Amino acid sequence: MHFLQIATELIIGFIALFLLTKILGKATLSQVTAFDFISAIVLGEFVGNALYDKEVGIGSVLFAIVLWGVMIYIVEWCTQKFRATRGFLEGKPSIVIRNGHLDREQMKKEKLDLNMLQNLLRQKDIFSIREVAYAILETDGSISALKKTRYDQPTSDMLKLPDKPVCLPVTLIMDGEVDWENLERSGLNEAWLAKELKKNHIDQFQDVFYCEWKKGEGIYLEKK
């Protein structure tokens, strides 16, 4: 009987959550905002309570799911009907790379560090910050990027050009700290790095927010 009760409650909870997602629509599922993430945790907790807490009946859980669903639906309705509420309820996209330069104020505001930014760009098949003209951090935590014209070119196959070796960019300085291991692996040294920085009128490593090196293209950096 105990397993039968668990199975019954689980099936009912599954059906209730399934119907809720159908009612809310596909658009809500495709854009998981911070609010949607919290909603998923709360709904999962509701079903978990029904399974493992004997004092919580399935009726109470269904009531909680329906009420929570109604509140989410009201929020979605407000964002569709009243444009002014969208920024507050859904959040706004943030431009973190503007005209080829890192917007550190926006990055700080969004709690986005360089490692996270590089990770998000790699998910878009962009392996160097220097390739990006504009990057927008979306409300669901993903990033949209627009490449600079020189990097958004036809493929070698289209132009019938011979293949060239592909080189990954190497991060040398991040937040004013030199990655000596990357520097050594690239066959470079401190004297070379200091010389390159002087060419950009920088005397100290600590004055560099971000610096990367790519074979054949040299260094790309952002000052603090």
Secondary structure as UniProt FT lines:
FT   HELIX           2..24
FT   HELIX           26..30
FT   HELIX           34..52
FT   TURN            54..55
FT   HELIX           58..81
FT   HELIX           83..85
FT   HELIX           86..90
FT   STRAND          94..98
FT   TURN            99..100
FT   STRAND          101..102
FT   HELIX           104..109
FT   TURN            110..111
FT   HELIX           114..122
FT   TURN            123..125
FT   HELIX           129..131
FT   STRAND          132..137
FT   TURN            139..140
FT   STRAND          143..147
FT   HELIX           149..151
FT   HELIX           156..159
FT   STRAND          170..174
FT   TURN            175..176
FT   STRAND          177..178
FT   HELIX           180..185
FT   TURN            186..187
FT   HELIX           190..199
FT   TURN            200..201
FT   HELIX           205..207
FT   STRAND          208..214
FT   TURN            215..217
FT   STRAND          218..223
//
